[in-house]
């Protein structure tokens, strides 16, 4: 079977464009070496014909066969998902062009059209199995209609859970500082280890941002269309400042079909990686980008920049104009004012005991001849009642979403934990059977929520329960965003928002 799979992988390589016809024999020989085989055996005509019918969708099956063989023969020492991922990345590396070739193709296409360049690179990142298409396809995704537009909901199933042996090995593994983090350039081509993913099938596109060398790549988990990451060539911490706004617009000017934004630079309200300066972007329009400005205002000295408060559950100021320098200048004024702003009546504190709390999540995009910059006001203060953050999903919502609200969630896409898939399946069965949720160890945390929404519906049965659960999860996410907003969507909250705007004008 391995002989057949080697040939099938070569056909896959040719069909995706990873290999030319001239690369075929060379690649097959390298695969033979990897699997400790001395020769390529002859196949009969029927088997060869079957090999030639290999489709792009067959990659998962091909790699599975290869991994099973490798474990059977002792080439792959452990059979858990971490070890299999390390080895199948090594397999795919044998089909990969060198970084210089990828960069050359990208730049040639970019000269014609940036869209052609990113189309090529996105396809390449999927064909190389750096983006594992067959895993992404397992993610549960749906749209939830809310008063703030259509929110994107996804239950992330593409990150496989580590097996116990890998977890144990990671604990005892030598702690390495190479690469320094998952975003460093040194990941390109790295073989990986039990506590660091393999990146032998990864290629990075260098881009110049504000005169410095940065890297451009796609997220291996692709939460939305062409989900890209733009990262500093140096391992330096994230910082939201004037220069960050400059970098965002520099990228948007180079890739006008992409939005780009940054996580906040403080714990709780920031993303999972604050140690390495980076942005996230892509070719997608989130609900927040579609949300209208509900009331406009003017800042003295910046009458040429359109400014307004966005109709969104979080607290968003939108700046718009044709001159990015003027937008940046105003954004810098607002950022500096917000960092030092305290309004005790609204429970907004710039700092407590020397710890700063106020920062901004910025998102930039192009609209025809105009540019937009959304500034999402963030605050990470904690209390005894809300130890994970006052402006964070509150405890009653943790049964659905407890994790930090970073850039992706801010824009209107819920990335929910994999546990919810099994829990919702169990919940569905329990509800249809009329079981007492409070007596179920797994489901009791959902009991209050189910009681709250059940009365809204005349009937809940097999014909509508999936739609109801999807809709109600969407409403929970809307509440998550509302909790995370520093100014609530009520009269008192919006008056407090207006006080902040007025204080910017009175600066």
N, C-alpha and C positions, 0 to 999 in steps of 0.2 A: 504493500500500500504506500510506503514511504517513497518508493520510486515514482509512483504515479503522482503523488502529492508534490514532489519536487518539480515534475514537468508542469503540473497544474499551476503552481506558483509562478513559474516562468511565463506561462500564457497570461496569467493575471497581470504580471508586470508589463507585458507587451500591450495588453488591451487598455491599461490605464495610462500608458505612456511613460511609466517609470523605467522601462527597458526598451531599447531598440532591438531589432532583429540581430544586430551585430553583438549585442550584449548577452544573448541567450546562452550560448555554450559556456562563456566565462562565468555567468551567474550560476548555472547548473553545477559547474565544477566546484564553486565555492560552497554551495549547499551540500554537495556530496561530502566535502571536507567537514563541514559542521556536524553532519550526522554520522561521521566516521565510516563512510562508505568509499570503496575503492573504484567503483565503476557505475556507469549508468546502464541499467539493464534494458534490453530490447522489450518492447511491448507489441502485442499483436495489433492488427489494423483496427479492430473494434475498440480496443482500449485507447489507442492513439486518437481515434475519432472522438471518443468521449472526452479526452484531455482537451482537445481543441475547442470543445463546447463550453469550457470554463467561462463563467460570468463573473463580473465584479462582485456580485452578491455572494459568491462562493468563498470569499476570503476567510470568514470565520470557520467554516467547515474544513478548509485546507489547513489552517493553522491548528485547529483542534487535532486533526489526524497526525500532524507533525509533532505536536507536543505529547500526545499519547505515546507515540513511537519513542520519542526521546526519553520519556520516563521509563518505559518498558525496558529500554536498552541501557539504562543507567547514565545516560548523557545528561538528563535533567534529574538532579539529586532529590528534589522534593516536588510534590505534585500540587501544592497549594496555589491559590490564585496569584499571590505575589511572585512566586518563583516562575510560574507559567508566563506571567506578564514580562518578567525580565528576559525570559528565553525567547518568547515570540517577537519581542522587539529586536533581539539579536538576529533572528531569522530575517525580519524585514529590512534590517540594516544592509543586508547583502544585495538588496534591490535599489539602494539609494544612490543618487548622484552626490558628488562632493558639494559642499556649501557654495563654492565659487560658481558652479554651473547653475544652481538654482537662482542665485543672486543675479547672474548675468541675464538669464531668461526674464526674470522679474523686471529688471531695469529696462530691457529692450521693449517689453510690453508696456511699461509705464510711460515711456516716451510717446507711445501711440495714444494710450488712454489709461488712467489710473484704475478704471473699472476692470479692464482686461487683465491688468497685472494682479489685482486682488482676486479675480475669478480664477486665474491660473494657480495662484498660491493656495487658495482655499481648497481647490480640488486636489492639489498636490498633497496638502496636509491630511486630507481624508484618505487618499489613495495609499499613502505611506503607512497608514494605520496609526499615525500619531493621534489623530482623531479616530477613535474606534467607533465607526458608524453603527455597527451592530449593537453596541452597548447604548449609544445615544438613543437608538430607536426604541429601547426598552423604557426610557423615561416616560412618565405619565404627564401629558400636557393637555390643558384645556383653557378656554376663555371664560371668565366670569363677568357677567354684566353687573355694573354697579353705577351708582350716581356719579362717579368720577370717570366713567368710561369703561372700556373693556380691559380688565386686568388679566395679565398672563399668569397662569398657575402651573408650576411644574413640581412633580415629586421626583427628586433626583435618584435615579437607579443606576447611573453610569459609573459611579465610583464604587467598585467592588469592595465589600468588607474584607479586611485582612483575616486570614486564617490564624488559629492559635499558635501554630509553629512559627509563623512569620512574626507575630507579635512578640513571642518569646525571644526569637533571634534578634529582633530589633532592640530589645532591652539590653542584651548582652553584647551587641555589636559595638565595635570601636566607633566612638563619636568622631566624625570627620567634619572638618570645616570646608570641605570641597564637594561640590560647589557650595558657596556660602548660603544660598537659598534656592528655591525652585525657579526664580526668575533670572538668575545670573546667566551670562553668556556661556559660562563654562558647562552648562547643561547640554549644549549642542554636541551630540555624538557620545555623551557619557553612558557607560554601560549600566549604571545604577547599582543598587545594593538593597538589602532587605528593608532599609529605612529611607530609601531615596529611589524614585522611579527611574527606569531606564529611558534614555533619550537618544539612542543611536539612530532612530528614524526621524529625528527632529532637525529642522533647518530654520535658521533665523535670517530675516531680511534687515540689514542695517539701514537706519534712517537717520537723518540729521535733524535734530530738534534744538532750536535756539543755539546753533553752532556746535552742539555736542553730539557725540555718537550715541544713538539709542538703538534698541532692537524692536522689531515688529514681528509678531507671531500670532497664531490663533490659540485660543484656549482649548486644551484637549477635551474639555467637557461641554463646550458649545451650548450655553444656556439659551442662546438666541442666534439668529442668522448672522454668520460671519463674525462671531464673538471674538474680538481680537484683544491682544494685550500689547501695550507699548511700554517698554521699560528702559530705564537708564542703563547705559553701558557700565556705569560704576555702581557698586553696592552701597548706595547712600540712602538714608531714611526718607520717607515721604514727608513732604511739607507743603501745606497750602499757603501760598503767598502770591505776590504779583507775578513772579516768574512762572508759577504754575499755570496761571491764566494765559500767559504768553505762550507757553508750551502747548496748551490745548488748542489754541487758535492756529499755531504753526502747523500742527498735525492736520487740522480740519482743512487748512488751505492746500495742503499736499494731497489730502484724500477727501475731497468735498462731498463724496457720497456716503461718508461715515460720520457718525457722531463720535464724540470721545468725552469721557468724564473721569473724575478722580474720586476715589474714596476719601472720606475725611481723614485727618491726620491725628486723631485722638482715639485711644482705646474705647471700646463699647460701640461708638458710632462709626468707627473706621472699619476697614475690611480685615481679612485674615492675615495679610502680609503688609505690615507698616514699615518693615525694616528696609525695603527696597522701593525706591521711587518708581511708580508705574501708573499707567492709566489703563482704562478698559474702553473699548469702543465697538463699532460694528455697523452693519448695514441693516438697521432695524429701527422702526419708530415705535417707541413705547407710549403707553397711555399718557404719561406725564408730558411728553413732547407734544401730544395732540391737545392737551388741556388748554383752555383759553385763559387769557388774562382777564380777571373779573373786575379789577379796578386799577386804573393807571395812576401814576404819580410822577412828579418831576423833581429831580434833585438839583439844587442851585449850582450853577456852573457847568451843568451837564444837560442843558435843555435840548441838545441835539441827540441825546440817547433816549430811546423809548424805554420806560421802566414801568413795571406793574407787578401786582401780586397774582399768582397763578391759582386758579380754582383747583386745588389739589389737597388731599388730606394732610400732607406735610407742608411746611412753611417755605414757600418758594418765591423768590424774586426773579423775574425775567428781565434781562437787559437785551435790547435789540438795536441794531444800527448797521451802517455800511462801513464805519471806521472802527476796526477792531481795537486800535490804540485807545480810543475814547471809551469803548466798552470796558477794556482792561483797567483804565484809570479809575472809572467809577466803581468797578468791582473791587478794586483795591481799597477804595475809600470805605465801601460797605463792610468789607472783611475786617479792616482795622477797627472800625467803629463797633462791629459785632463782638470782636474778641474782648473788648474792654467794657461791654455793655452789661449793666445790671438793672433789672426791674423786679424788685422784691414782690410787688403785687402780683406779678405774672409768674413767680418762682423761676426767674431767669437770673443766674449768678455767673458773672464772668469767671470767678474763681472762688474756691473755699480752701482755707489753710494752705494757700500757695499753689493749689492744683488748678490749672486752667480748665475751663469747661466748654467754652464757645468756639466753634469752628464752622466750616462750610463744606458741603459736598457740591462741587461745580460740574456742570455738564455743558459742553459747547457743541454747536451744530451750525450748518449753513442753510439758509432759506433763500434760494435764488441769489440775488445780489446782496442780501442782508446776512448778518451773522447774529446768532442768539447765544446768550450765556445764562443758564439757569443757576441760581445760587440757592441751595437748600440749606437753611439755617439749622445747625445741629448743636446739641448740648448734652453732655455725658454725666451730669450730676446724678448721684445716687443718694438714697435715703434708706432708713430702716425698713420702711414699707416697700420700697422698690430698690432692693440691693443690686439688681442688675442694670438699673438705670431708670430714672423717672420718665425719660423720653425714649423708651424702649418698650417692646411688647410687654404688657402687664401680665401678672401671674395667671389670670383667668384665661389667657390666650396661649399659655405655654404648652397646652396639650396638642396644639397645632404647630405653633411657631415660637421657639424660645431663643433661637440664634440671633446674632447681631443683624441689624438692618443696614446693609452696606449699599453701595452704588446701585447694584442691580435691582434690589428691592425698592429703593427710593424711587426708581423710574417706573415701577409698576409691574415687576415680575417677581412672584413669590417663588423662592427656591426652598422647597419643603423637604424635610428629612425622609429617607427611604422607609423608615419604620411605619410611616403613615399608610403605605400601600397595604401592608398586612393588617394594620389596625382598622382601616376603612372596610376591608373585606369582611373582617370579623364583626365590625359594627353593623354592617349591612345585614348580615345573617341574623344577628341578635335582635335588631329592630324588627325585621320581618317575622321573627319567631315570637316577638313580644317578651323577650327575656329581660330580667332586671339587670340593668347595666351596672348598678352599684355593687352587685354581688360578683362581678367579673373583674379579676385582678388587672387584666389588660385594658379593659374598656371603661372602668369606673371613672377615669379622669375625663372622659367625654360625656358623662351623664348629664351634668348641668347644661352643657351646650345643646345636647339633643332635646332636653326638656324645653329649653328656650325657643328653639325653632319649630318643634313638632306642631305646636298649636297653630302655626301660620298656614298649615296645609290641610285641606279637607280630607285627603287620604294620602297615605304613603304606602306604596306597594312595589312589587317587582318592576312595574312599568315605568315608575318615575323616581325610584329611590336613588339611582346613580346621579341623575340630573340634580336632585335636591341636595345630595351631599356635595357635589361639585360646586353648586351655587352657594351653599352655606360656607364652605371652606373659603370661597372667594370673598364673602362678606367678612369672615374672620380676618383675612388678609387686609381688607380695607380698614378694619378696626386696628390691626397691627400698625398700619401706616398712620392712622389717626393718633394712636398712643405715641408714636415716634415724632410727631409734629410738635414743635415748641409752642406754637400758637394754635389753640384749638379752633375748630370750625363752629364757633358760637359767637354771640355778640361780644362777650367779655374778651374772648381770645383775639378776635379781630380788632377790637379797640386797642388791645395791647400791641398787636402787630403794627397798627397805625402809629402808636407812640414811638416805636422803634424807628419807623420811617421818618417821622417828624424830628426825632433826635439826630438823625443823619443830616437832615437839612439845617439843623441848628448848631451843627458841629463847629 
